[in-house]
Amino acid sequence: MHALEQRGAVAALRNDDLLDLKTVCAFFGGLDASTIYRGIAAKRYPAPIKVGPNASRWLRSECEAALAAMIARREAK
């Protein structure tokens, strides 16, 4: 990633929250972690960002976008 793109990505993150797995599970209606990870493999839920050797976080905006896409697919039927 070029320096300008990297700065743009960092600037975008300043206005976004990082969610832990427990919060993501609750966000999507109280799903289990295994269901979230199966959904990630199926491209239904966004992939996490690795923030440490044993820590992953999700961008709130990506979770909101995934939920909005699910709603749009439901309404399109």
NORZILIN-V283893 format. One record per residue. N is the residue number from 1. RES is the residue in three letters. PSI is psi in whole degrees, 0 to 359 (999 if undefined). NEAR is the number of other C-alpha atoms within 10 Angstrom. Layout:
BEGIN
((N RES PSI NEAR) (N RES PSI NEAR))
END
This chain:
BEGIN
((1 MET 135 7) (2 HIS 160 7) (3 ALA 319 8) (4 LEU 319 9) (5 GLU 320 10) (6 GLN 316 11) (7 ARG 322 12) (8 GLY 319 11) (9 ALA 319 12) (10 VAL 319 11) (11 ALA 321 11) (12 ALA 323 10) (13 LEU 334 14) (14 ARG 335 8) (15 ASN 18 9) (16 ASP 149 13) (17 ASP 149 12) (18 LEU 128 17) (19 LEU 140 18) (20 ASP 174 15) (21 LEU 318 18) (22 LYS 318 12) (23 THR 321 15) (24 VAL 318 22) (25 CYS 315 17) (26 ALA 320 12) (27 PHE 320 15) (28 PHE 28 15) (29 GLY 22 9) (30 GLY 28 11) (31 LEU 157 13) (32 ASP 157 14) (33 ALA 321 14) (34 SER 325 10) (35 THR 321 12) (36 ILE 313 19) (37 TYR 325 17) (38 ARG 322 12) (39 GLY 327 14) (40 ILE 316 14) (41 ALA 327 12) (42 ALA 4 10) (43 LYS 22 11) (44 ARG 327 15) (45 TYR 155 23) (46 PRO 151 22) (47 ALA 148 18) (48 PRO 164 18) (49 ILE 128 13) (50 LYS 114 11) (51 VAL 358 11) (52 GLY 176 8) (53 PRO 329 6) (54 ASN 28 6) (55 ALA 132 11) (56 SER 150 15) (57 ARG 156 18) (58 TRP 146 22) (59 LEU 129 19) (60 ARG 318 20) (61 SER 324 15) (62 GLU 323 15) (63 CYS 317 18) (64 GLU 320 15) (65 ALA 320 14) (66 ALA 318 17) (67 LEU 319 17) (68 ALA 322 12) (69 ALA 322 13) (70 MET 318 14) (71 ILE 317 11) (72 ALA 319 11) (73 ARG 321 10) (74 ARG 317 9) (75 GLU 337 8) (76 ALA 343 7) (77 LYS 999 5))
END
